[in-house]
């Protein structure tokens, strides 16, 4: 049964409805990095939802074509409402796909209480799922749009950010972190992005991205795990912690990591080690309702490490 559960979780049946034609194959170390990222983010998100018994809301900042809503619906972990924010052009593409693909639209309709959805080119709103086209740098407009679509500031709230804040200036990302701390009395903010960027490997990463006209405007917050935590603590969050992705990878269930590693041969294991040391998951909490949100981390570390993966890289 456990093996079957792993196999089910390994398949995302909704990704195919957003994916474009298959392009260049990613390197094995990149694929393993994606695996660690998805597992780490999902573990924290699912633990928060279970802790609140689904009586919560989720705000996915810069959600892109993410399929988390559909996964949570399938696994009976759907929060009270799931919000997604991204640029209007991205949102328009996602809404177009949802309208054209019944496997995407059906779960939204099934969780909606009336015959009609609020739908236009840059927003979709139902009882349990909402997509909003907005610029995260414009906090005032973002706040207005979320409230328009029934954001509840009294509910425990999860905020997700994956490689989003690093593309903003430090002042813009600080505004989002501060807004979130001020808006919700019981909340968790999970941020996945680069770390340890001041060493040589980090500098090479930055240079490679710059050659592709991709500027990491917020890289100064990515110098260390401490700098990642500090940005939250300075902005009104009560607790913060962070792990680099090599640590997360080493804590994931051994059986499933072995399954992933059998899929592709990786010759340069040291490269994987270096790559994962330059990404991190940082999470911050505040817990006025005393739900024990700040203890989710300790629980997860025990769940992750049963026992720690021992194939040292």
N, C-alpha and C positions, 0 to 999 in steps of 0.2 A: 504494500500500500504506500509506504513512504517513497519507494522508488518511483511509483506511478505519479505521485504528487510532484516529485521533482521534474519528471518528464512533462507533465502538464504545464508547470510553471515555466518550463524552458521554451514553450511555444507561445508566440503572440499572434493569435489568429486575426487580429485587427490591423496589424502593421501593413499587410498587403494592400489595404484600401487607401493607404496614404503614400506608399513607396512608389517612386518613379522606376523606370526600367533599371535593371542592375547595371551599375557602372564598374569602375575599377575596384577590385577586391582589396579590402583593407589588410594591413599587415597583421599577423597573428597577435603581436603584443597589443595592438590597438583594439582588436576584438576582445581580448581578455580584459583590457581596461574598461571597455563598455560593459562587460559582464559584471565586473566588480562594482561599477557605478550603479547599475540597475539594481543589483542585489542590495547594496548598502542603502540606497535611497528607499527602496521598497520595504526593507526591514524596519526602518525608522517610521515611515509613513504608516505602515500597517499596525505597528505597536501603538502609535498615537491614536489611531481610529479605534482600536480595541480598548484602549484605556478609557476612552470617552464613550464606549459602547455605541459608536456611530452617531452620537449626539454632538456633532461638530460640523465644521465646514473646512474646506480646503481651497486655497488660492494658489494656483500654479502660475508663477510669474515668468513670462517669456516661454509659454508652454509649447509653442511650435505645433508639431503634428503628433504630440504625445498621446498615448492611448490608455493612460492610467485610469480614466473614468470607466472605460469599458471593462478593464481588468477587475476593478473594485466591484462593479455591478455583478460580474460573473462569480466573484468569490464572496458575495453577500457581505461586503465591507463598505458599502456605499455610505458616505457621510450625508448629513442633512442636505448639503448642497456643495457642488464641486464647481469652482470658478476657474476659468482660464483667461489669461491676459496675454496679448501679443500685438505686434503692429497690425494695423488694419489690413494690409496686403496679405499677411500670413493668415489672419483670421478669415478673410474672404475665401482663400483657397481651401481651408479646412471646412468651412460651412458648405462650400460647393461639393466637396467629397461626401460629406454627411448626407446632403440632400440626394445625391446620386446613388448612394450605396445603402440598401436596406439593412444589411447587418450592422451598420453604424447608427442609422436613424431609429431602428426598432427599439433598442434599449433605452433611448431617450424618450420615445413615445410611451413605452411601457411604464416609465416612472413619472409620467406627467398626468395630471388629474383632469385636464380639459381637452377639448377636441383641437384646439389651436395653440401653436407655439408663437412666441414673439420672435420674429425672424426678419432681418434685413441684411444688407450686403456685409455689414461689419459687426453684427451681433446676433446671438441666438440665446434665447432665454426660455428655460423650462423649469419645472418645480425643483429638479435635482441637479441640473447641468446648465452652465451658462458660459458662453464665450464672448469676450469683450475685446473689441479693437481699440487699443489705447497705447500711448507712449508712456512707458514707466518713468520717464524723466519729468513728466507733468503730473505731480502728485495730486494737485487739486482736482484736475479733471478725472484722474483715475479714481479718487475717492468718491466723487460725485456719481460716476458711472456704476461703481460697485453698489453704492447705496440705492441707486435707481433700480438695480436688479436684486433687491432684497438681501444685501449683505447684513448679517446680524452681528453686531459688535459685542453682544453678550454671550455668544456661543464660543466654546473652545475652538481655536482656529489654527490650522496648519498652513504655513507658507512654504512653498517650494521654489527653489531657484537653482538651475543647473547651467553653469557657464553663461550667466546673464550679467551679474553685477560686474564682472571683470571687464566687460565691454563699455562700461559707463565710467565717467570721471568719479573720483572718490566722493566728491560732494553730492553727486546725484545718487550714488549707491547708499551713502549715509542717510540721505533724505528718506529713501525707501525703508531702510532698517529702523530709523527713528519713527516714521509714520506707523509702521507695523507695531512697534512697542507701545506707542501712544494710543493706537486704535483698539487693541485687544488686551483685556486683563489676564486672560488665560490663553497662552499660545505657544507654538513651537515654530521656529524658522530653521529650515535646513538649506544649507548653501553648498553646492558642489562646484569647485573650480580649482585653478592652479594654486600651488604653494611652493615654497623654497625656490622662488624665481630669481634670487640674487646670485646663485652659483652659476658655474659655466654651462651646465646642461640647461638651466632655465634661460640663460641668455641666448643660447642657440635656438631654443623654442621660440623666443620672442622675435629673433631675427628671421626665422623661417616664416612666421606668421606675417611679419612686416613685408616680406617679399611678395606675399599674396594680398597686399593691401588690407591686412587685417590687424588693426591696432588694438592692443590691450590697454585701454585708457585707464583702467583701474588696477593695474598690476602692482602698485605700491602697497596695496592691502594684502598682497599674496606673497610676502617675504618669508613668513613662517607660520606655523600653527598658532603661535601666540598672537601674531598680528591679526590672524583671522578671527580669533576669539575676542580680541580687544575691541574690534570695530563694533561688535554687538554689545559688549559690556559698557562701552562709552555711550551707547545710544538708548539705554533704558531697559535692556534685558537683564534678568536676574542671574542667570547661569549660562555658561557657554562652554562647549568642549569641541575638540576637533581631532580627527585621525587622518593620517595620510593613507592613500589608497593601497599601499603595500601592506600596511597593518590590517586594513579591512580585508584585503585578499587573503591574508594569512589566517584570518579568523573565520572565514566562510566554511560551511560544512565540507569536510574532506571528500566525502563521496561525490558531491556535486562538482567540486573543483576538479577532481580527477576526470569526471565525465567531460568537462569543458576542455581540459588539456589533451584529451584523446582526439578531439575533433580536428586539431591542426598541430602540426609539428612546429616547435619553436626552437630554433638553434641558439639564438642570442638571448639567453635567459637574463643576463646582466642588463640588457636593454629594457626588458620588462620591469626589472627591479628599479632602474633609474626613472623610467616613465611614471610608474605608480607612486614613486616618492615625490613626484612633482604635481600631484593632484590630491585633493583632500575633500572630506566631508566635514563641515562645521555645523553644529546645531546649537541653538540658543532657546531658552525657555523662560516663561514667567507663568506663575501658577497660583493666581488669587483663589481659585476654587479648590485648591489643595487636592488635585486629582492624582498627584504623584508623577506628573509629567517629567520632572527633573530626574526621576529615577528610571525612566525608560531606558536610558543609556546603559546603566548597570545591568539591567535585565537582558538587554540585547547582547552585551559583551559575553554573557554566560551562554546565550543561545548560539551566538556566532561560533564560540570556541568549544566544540564538543567532539574531540579535543582539537587544539590548534592544528592547522595544516602543517605537516612537518617536512615537506619537500622544499627545503631552503633553496632560494634562488641566488 
